């Protein structure tokens, strides 16, 4: 996707939400809004894969199976606060994964001669979202919030290649990394199928230190007395250009989340 997503996709969505905010819808939102803060804790179980490319042209393609089998530490969660039509969402993702370097692959290069190649790949990343929202439409059919906030990414991917042939050995390392802070705007909301089941959706896009970043998610959710459980597909992407170690990056996969409302 290009930077035109901000104008050609996000703009019409925000405009549509504003048009849907009829006086009846506005009254519905006001009547349901309280004076007290409502706090929700969201625990995520995300199964993403990572893909992209480095500025030097190397491709990055790490499946979730590879990540989970080499996982050192991960944390994913969010806190959402809401008061009346206003809301604030803080979302944190930390991922530390990598092989232990024990694997060696022998490669026959001539009769009676073989080389051994060992590859280590490690990734460490922080993804932080701080998003403010304002409800612009609410009714029995659902709701829509306009969003404005910031996204921070810190990612480092370490490649280490060891090549050995008899007494000769070569080691080559590569560590592309990027740290970027971007402003984003977007929309989020839900559509009610019935009093228990609903369809949540989210879309944002922005720019800043990266050329473009955008995020989208949608799925199905079920309400309980204590909160809700949802199954969604989430996609996060960046386009960095040629200034940093990475050219582009995307993190996407299914997401199971439990939201506890206090």
KOLVO-720560 format. One record per residue (C-alpha): residue number from 1; residue in three letters; x, y, z. Coordinates in steps of 0.05 Angstrom, whole numbers. Each point is the difference from the previous one (the first is absolute). Layout:
<rs>
<r nr="NUM" rest="Ala" east="X" north="Y" up="Z"/>
...
</rs>
This chain:
<rs>
<r nr="1" rest="Unk" east="0" north="0" up="0"/>
<r nr="2" rest="Unk" east="23" north="72" up="-11"/>
<r nr="3" rest="Unk" east="-8" north="64" up="39"/>
<r nr="4" rest="Unk" east="-64" north="14" up="-39"/>
<r nr="5" rest="Unk" east="-36" north="-47" up="48"/>
<r nr="6" rest="Unk" east="-4" north="58" up="48"/>
<r nr="7" rest="Unk" east="-39" north="42" up="-50"/>
<r nr="8" rest="Unk" east="-38" north="-52" up="-41"/>
<r nr="9" rest="Unk" east="-18" north="-51" up="54"/>
<r nr="10" rest="Unk" east="4" north="31" up="69"/>
<r nr="11" rest="Unk" east="-30" north="67" up="-19"/>
<r nr="12" rest="Unk" east="-65" north="-27" up="-28"/>
<r nr="13" rest="Unk" east="-8" north="-46" up="61"/>
<r nr="14" rest="Unk" east="5" north="58" up="49"/>
<r nr="15" rest="Unk" east="-46" north="42" up="-44"/>
<r nr="16" rest="Unk" east="-50" north="-56" up="-3"/>
<r nr="17" rest="Unk" east="1" north="-6" up="76"/>
<r nr="18" rest="Unk" east="-13" north="74" up="6"/>
<r nr="19" rest="Unk" east="-58" north="-3" up="-48"/>
<r nr="20" rest="Unk" east="-29" north="-59" up="39"/>
<r nr="21" rest="Unk" east="2" north="41" up="64"/>
<r nr="22" rest="Unk" east="-71" north="24" up="-7"/>
<r nr="23" rest="Unk" east="-36" north="36" up="57"/>
<r nr="24" rest="Unk" east="-34" north="-66" up="19"/>
<r nr="25" rest="Unk" east="66" north="-36" up="1"/>
<r nr="26" rest="Unk" east="32" north="56" up="40"/>
<r nr="27" rest="Unk" east="-55" north="-3" up="52"/>
<r nr="28" rest="Unk" east="9" north="-76" up="5"/>
<r nr="29" rest="Unk" east="74" north="10" up="14"/>
<r nr="30" rest="Unk" east="-12" north="54" up="52"/>
<r nr="31" rest="Unk" east="-54" north="-39" up="36"/>
<r nr="32" rest="Unk" east="46" north="-61" up="7"/>
<r nr="33" rest="Unk" east="61" north="40" up="22"/>
<r nr="34" rest="Unk" east="17" north="3" up="75"/>
<r nr="35" rest="Unk" east="40" north="50" up="41"/>
<r nr="36" rest="Unk" east="46" north="-53" up="29"/>
<r nr="37" rest="Unk" east="61" north="-30" up="-33"/>
<r nr="38" rest="Unk" east="-9" north="-71" up="-26"/>
<r nr="39" rest="Unk" east="65" north="-40" up="-2"/>
<r nr="40" rest="Unk" east="11" north="-63" up="-41"/>
<r nr="41" rest="Unk" east="60" north="-47" up="-1"/>
<r nr="42" rest="Unk" east="11" north="-39" up="-64"/>
<r nr="43" rest="Unk" east="43" north="-63" up="-3"/>
<r nr="44" rest="Unk" east="22" north="-21" up="-69"/>
<r nr="45" rest="Unk" east="21" north="-67" up="-29"/>
<r nr="46" rest="Unk" east="27" north="21" up="-69"/>
<r nr="47" rest="Unk" east="29" north="-51" up="-48"/>
<r nr="48" rest="Unk" east="36" north="45" up="-51"/>
<r nr="49" rest="Unk" east="50" north="-12" up="-54"/>
<r nr="50" rest="Unk" east="52" north="52" up="-20"/>
<r nr="51" rest="Unk" east="17" north="18" up="-71"/>
<r nr="52" rest="Unk" east="37" north="56" up="-34"/>
<r nr="53" rest="Unk" east="66" north="19" up="-32"/>
<r nr="54" rest="Unk" east="65" north="34" up="19"/>
<r nr="55" rest="Unk" east="29" north="62" up="-33"/>
<r nr="56" rest="Unk" east="52" north="-46" up="-32"/>
<r nr="57" rest="Unk" east="-54" north="-42" up="-35"/>
<r nr="58" rest="Unk" east="-2" north="-61" up="46"/>
<r nr="59" rest="Unk" east="-69" north="-28" up="13"/>
<r nr="60" rest="Unk" east="-27" north="-14" up="70"/>
<r nr="61" rest="Unk" east="-52" north="-55" up="7"/>
<r nr="62" rest="Unk" east="-9" north="-30" up="70"/>
<r nr="63" rest="Unk" east="-63" north="-42" up="12"/>
<r nr="64" rest="Unk" east="-35" north="-5" up="67"/>
<r nr="65" rest="Unk" east="23" north="-72" up="7"/>
<r nr="66" rest="Unk" east="72" north="22" up="-6"/>
<r nr="67" rest="Unk" east="-11" north="57" up="50"/>
<r nr="68" rest="Unk" east="-35" north="-42" up="53"/>
<r nr="69" rest="Unk" east="51" north="-57" up="-5"/>
<r nr="70" rest="Unk" east="57" north="51" up="13"/>
<r nr="71" rest="Unk" east="-37" north="46" up="48"/>
<r nr="72" rest="Unk" east="41" north="29" up="57"/>
<r nr="73" rest="Unk" east="-51" north="49" up="27"/>
<r nr="74" rest="Unk" east="-63" north="35" up="-22"/>
<r nr="75" rest="Unk" east="-53" north="46" up="30"/>
<r nr="76" rest="Unk" east="-64" north="27" up="-32"/>
<r nr="77" rest="Unk" east="-54" north="40" up="34"/>
<r nr="78" rest="Unk" east="-39" north="65" up="2"/>
<r nr="79" rest="Unk" east="-37" north="46" up="47"/>
<r nr="80" rest="Unk" east="-59" north="42" up="-22"/>
<r nr="81" rest="Unk" east="-32" north="57" up="39"/>
<r nr="82" rest="Unk" east="-66" north="32" up="-19"/>
<r nr="83" rest="Unk" east="-39" north="58" up="28"/>
<r nr="84" rest="Unk" east="-62" north="24" up="-38"/>
<r nr="85" rest="Unk" east="18" north="5" up="-74"/>
<r nr="86" rest="Unk" east="75" north="3" up="14"/>
<r nr="87" rest="Unk" east="47" north="-60" up="2"/>
<r nr="88" rest="Unk" east="74" north="-15" up="7"/>
<r nr="89" rest="Unk" east="33" north="-65" up="-22"/>
<r nr="90" rest="Unk" east="70" north="-23" up="17"/>
<r nr="91" rest="Unk" east="25" north="-62" up="-37"/>
<r nr="92" rest="Unk" east="67" north="-35" up="12"/>
<r nr="93" rest="Unk" east="33" north="-56" up="-38"/>
<r nr="94" rest="Unk" east="69" north="-28" up="18"/>
<r nr="95" rest="Unk" east="32" north="-57" up="-37"/>
<r nr="96" rest="Unk" east="68" north="-34" up="10"/>
<r nr="97" rest="Unk" east="12" north="-61" up="-42"/>
<r nr="98" rest="Unk" east="61" north="-36" up="-29"/>
<r nr="99" rest="Unk" east="36" north="-65" up="-11"/>
<r nr="100" rest="Unk" east="54" north="-26" up="46"/>
<r nr="101" rest="Unk" east="51" north="-10" up="-55"/>
<r nr="102" rest="Unk" east="5" north="-75" up="10"/>
<r nr="103" rest="Unk" east="-24" north="-20" up="-69"/>
<r nr="104" rest="Unk" east="52" north="-17" up="-54"/>
<r nr="105" rest="Unk" east="-16" north="-21" up="-71"/>
<r nr="106" rest="Unk" east="54" north="-39" up="-39"/>
<r nr="107" rest="Unk" east="4" north="17" up="-74"/>
<r nr="108" rest="Unk" east="38" north="-46" up="-48"/>
<r nr="109" rest="Unk" east="42" north="43" up="-47"/>
<r nr="110" rest="Unk" east="45" north="-55" up="-29"/>
<r nr="111" rest="Unk" east="12" north="-75" up="10"/>
<r nr="112" rest="Unk" east="30" north="-10" up="69"/>
<r nr="113" rest="Unk" east="-8" north="74" up="18"/>
<r nr="114" rest="Unk" east="-57" north="34" up="36"/>
<r nr="115" rest="Unk" east="-12" north="68" up="29"/>
<r nr="116" rest="Unk" east="-42" north="16" up="61"/>
<r nr="117" rest="Unk" east="-46" north="61" up="2"/>
<r nr="118" rest="Unk" east="-31" north="25" up="64"/>
<r nr="119" rest="Unk" east="-51" north="57" up="0"/>
<r nr="120" rest="Unk" east="-25" north="38" up="61"/>
<r nr="121" rest="Unk" east="-58" north="48" up="-3"/>
<r nr="122" rest="Unk" east="-25" north="41" up="58"/>
<r nr="123" rest="Unk" east="-53" north="54" up="3"/>
<r nr="124" rest="Unk" east="-16" north="49" up="56"/>
<r nr="125" rest="Unk" east="-56" north="50" up="-7"/>
<r nr="126" rest="Unk" east="-44" north="49" up="37"/>
<r nr="127" rest="Unk" east="-65" north="25" up="-30"/>
<r nr="128" rest="Unk" east="-37" north="54" up="40"/>
<r nr="129" rest="Unk" east="-66" north="33" up="-18"/>
<r nr="130" rest="Unk" east="-30" north="59" up="38"/>
<r nr="131" rest="Unk" east="-66" north="18" up="-31"/>
<r nr="132" rest="Unk" east="-53" north="51" up="21"/>
<r nr="133" rest="Unk" east="-72" north="-7" up="-25"/>
<r nr="134" rest="Unk" east="-65" north="39" up="-3"/>
<r nr="135" rest="Unk" east="-67" north="-33" up="-13"/>
<r nr="136" rest="Unk" east="-33" north="31" up="-61"/>
<r nr="137" rest="Unk" east="-58" north="-49" up="-9"/>
<r nr="138" rest="Unk" east="-36" north="-49" up="45"/>
<r nr="139" rest="Unk" east="-66" north="-36" up="-5"/>
<r nr="140" rest="Unk" east="-30" north="-69" up="12"/>
<r nr="141" rest="Unk" east="34" north="-23" up="-65"/>
<r nr="142" rest="Unk" east="70" north="17" up="24"/>
<r nr="143" rest="Unk" east="49" north="57" up="11"/>
<r nr="144" rest="Unk" east="57" north="37" up="-35"/>
<r nr="145" rest="Unk" east="59" north="38" up="31"/>
<r nr="146" rest="Unk" east="48" north="48" up="-35"/>
<r nr="147" rest="Unk" east="72" north="-13" up="21"/>
<r nr="148" rest="Unk" east="64" north="41" up="7"/>
<r nr="149" rest="Unk" east="65" north="-24" up="31"/>
<r nr="150" rest="Unk" east="71" north="-26" up="-9"/>
<r nr="151" rest="Unk" east="36" north="-65" up="-15"/>
<r nr="152" rest="Unk" east="71" north="-18" up="20"/>
<r nr="153" rest="Unk" east="40" north="-57" up="-30"/>
<r nr="154" rest="Unk" east="68" north="-25" up="23"/>
<r nr="155" rest="Unk" east="24" north="-61" up="-38"/>
<r nr="156" rest="Unk" east="67" north="-33" up="-9"/>
<r nr="157" rest="Unk" east="12" north="-64" up="-39"/>
<r nr="158" rest="Unk" east="68" north="-35" up="7"/>
<r nr="159" rest="Unk" east="25" north="-47" up="-54"/>
<r nr="160" rest="Unk" east="63" north="-40" up="11"/>
<r nr="161" rest="Unk" east="27" north="-48" up="-53"/>
<r nr="162" rest="Unk" east="58" north="-47" up="17"/>
<r nr="163" rest="Unk" east="32" north="-38" up="-59"/>
<r nr="164" rest="Unk" east="52" north="-53" up="15"/>
<r nr="165" rest="Unk" east="41" north="-42" up="-49"/>
<r nr="166" rest="Unk" east="56" north="-40" up="33"/>
<r nr="167" rest="Unk" east="46" north="48" up="37"/>
<r nr="168" rest="Unk" east="-31" north="61" up="-34"/>
<r nr="169" rest="Unk" east="-59" north="37" up="31"/>
<r nr="170" rest="Unk" east="-37" north="63" up="-19"/>
<r nr="171" rest="Unk" east="-49" north="37" up="44"/>
<r nr="172" rest="Unk" east="-46" north="54" up="-28"/>
<r nr="173" rest="Unk" east="-48" north="42" up="42"/>
<r nr="174" rest="Unk" east="-56" north="47" up="-20"/>
<r nr="175" rest="Unk" east="-44" north="41" up="48"/>
<r nr="176" rest="Unk" east="-52" north="42" up="-35"/>
<r nr="177" rest="Unk" east="-40" north="42" up="49"/>
<r nr="178" rest="Unk" east="-49" north="58" up="2"/>
<r nr="179" rest="Unk" east="-29" north="44" up="54"/>
<r nr="180" rest="Unk" east="-57" north="44" up="-23"/>
<r nr="181" rest="Unk" east="-55" north="43" up="30"/>
<r nr="182" rest="Unk" east="-61" north="17" up="-42"/>
<r nr="183" rest="Unk" east="-65" north="37" up="9"/>
<r nr="184" rest="Unk" east="-63" north="-38" up="-20"/>
<r nr="185" rest="Unk" east="-73" north="14" up="-10"/>
<r nr="186" rest="Unk" east="-57" north="-48" up="-12"/>
<r nr="187" rest="Unk" east="-66" north="-29" up="21"/>
<r nr="188" rest="Unk" east="-23" north="-58" up="43"/>
<r nr="189" rest="Unk" east="-68" north="-27" up="19"/>
<r nr="190" rest="Unk" east="-46" north="-59" up="-2"/>
<r nr="191" rest="Unk" east="-64" north="-25" up="-33"/>
<r nr="192" rest="Unk" east="-50" north="-38" up="43"/>
<r nr="193" rest="Unk" east="-26" north="-65" up="-28"/>
<r nr="194" rest="Unk" east="-44" north="-11" up="62"/>
<r nr="195" rest="Unk" east="7" north="20" up="74"/>
<r nr="196" rest="Unk" east="56" north="-51" up="10"/>
<r nr="197" rest="Unk" east="37" north="-6" up="-66"/>
<r nr="198" rest="Unk" east="33" north="58" up="-37"/>
<r nr="199" rest="Unk" east="53" north="16" up="-52"/>
<r nr="200" rest="Unk" east="58" north="43" up="24"/>
<r nr="201" rest="Unk" east="43" north="38" up="-50"/>
<r nr="202" rest="Unk" east="60" north="47" up="1"/>
<r nr="203" rest="Unk" east="38" north="40" up="-52"/>
<r nr="204" rest="Unk" east="55" north="52" up="6"/>
<r nr="205" rest="Unk" east="55" north="29" up="-43"/>
<r nr="206" rest="Unk" east="53" north="53" up="8"/>
<r nr="207" rest="Unk" east="71" north="24" up="-12"/>
<r nr="208" rest="Unk" east="58" north="34" up="35"/>
<r nr="209" rest="Unk" east="68" north="-31" up="4"/>
<r nr="210" rest="Unk" east="-24" north="-55" up="-46"/>
<r nr="211" rest="Unk" east="-29" north="13" up="-68"/>
<r nr="212" rest="Unk" east="-64" north="-36" up="17"/>
<r nr="213" rest="Unk" east="-28" north="-44" up="56"/>
<r nr="214" rest="Unk" east="-69" north="-30" up="3"/>
<r nr="215" rest="Unk" east="-39" north="-50" up="41"/>
<r nr="216" rest="Unk" east="-66" north="-38" up="-12"/>
<r nr="217" rest="Unk" east="-38" north="-53" up="38"/>
<r nr="218" rest="Unk" east="-70" north="-31" up="-1"/>
<r nr="219" rest="Unk" east="-34" north="-62" up="26"/>
<r nr="220" rest="Unk" east="-56" north="-26" up="43"/>
<r nr="221" rest="Unk" east="-12" north="10" up="75"/>
<r nr="222" rest="Unk" east="-47" north="-24" up="55"/>
<r nr="223" rest="Unk" east="-22" north="39" up="61"/>
<r nr="224" rest="Unk" east="1" north="-26" up="72"/>
<r nr="225" rest="Unk" east="-20" north="35" up="65"/>
<r nr="226" rest="Unk" east="74" north="13" up="15"/>
<r nr="227" rest="Unk" east="21" north="21" up="-69"/>
<r nr="228" rest="Unk" east="9" north="-35" up="-67"/>
<r nr="229" rest="Unk" east="41" north="-49" up="-40"/>
<r nr="230" rest="Unk" east="18" north="12" up="-73"/>
<r nr="231" rest="Unk" east="35" north="-36" up="-57"/>
<r nr="232" rest="Unk" east="29" north="47" up="-51"/>
<r nr="233" rest="Unk" east="52" north="6" up="-54"/>
<r nr="234" rest="Unk" east="51" north="56" up="12"/>
<r nr="235" rest="Unk" east="48" north="31" up="-49"/>
<r nr="236" rest="Unk" east="55" north="51" up="14"/>
<r nr="237" rest="Unk" east="45" north="29" up="-54"/>
<r nr="238" rest="Unk" east="55" north="51" up="-11"/>
<r nr="239" rest="Unk" east="35" north="29" up="-61"/>
<r nr="240" rest="Unk" east="66" north="30" up="21"/>
<r nr="241" rest="Unk" east="31" north="21" up="-66"/>
<r nr="242" rest="Unk" east="75" north="-6" up="-11"/>
<r nr="243" rest="Unk" east="25" north="40" up="61"/>
<r nr="244" rest="Unk" east="2" north="-57" up="52"/>
<r nr="245" rest="Unk" east="21" north="-72" up="3"/>
<r nr="246" rest="Unk" east="-70" north="-25" up="-18"/>
<r nr="247" rest="Unk" east="-38" north="17" up="-63"/>
<r nr="248" rest="Unk" east="-69" north="-26" up="20"/>
<r nr="249" rest="Unk" east="-29" north="-43" up="55"/>
<r nr="250" rest="Unk" east="-67" north="-33" up="15"/>
<r nr="251" rest="Unk" east="-25" north="-40" up="60"/>
<r nr="252" rest="Unk" east="-66" north="-36" up="-9"/>
<r nr="253" rest="Unk" east="-40" north="-60" up="24"/>
<r nr="254" rest="Unk" east="-61" north="-23" up="40"/>
<r nr="255" rest="Unk" east="-12" north="31" up="68"/>
<r nr="256" rest="Unk" east="-40" north="-27" up="59"/>
<r nr="257" rest="Unk" east="-15" north="53" up="52"/>
<r nr="258" rest="Unk" east="-36" north="3" up="67"/>
<r nr="259" rest="Unk" east="-24" north="67" up="24"/>
<r nr="260" rest="Unk" east="-15" north="10" up="75"/>
<r nr="261" rest="Unk" east="-41" north="62" up="18"/>
<r nr="262" rest="Unk" east="5" north="31" up="69"/>
</rs>
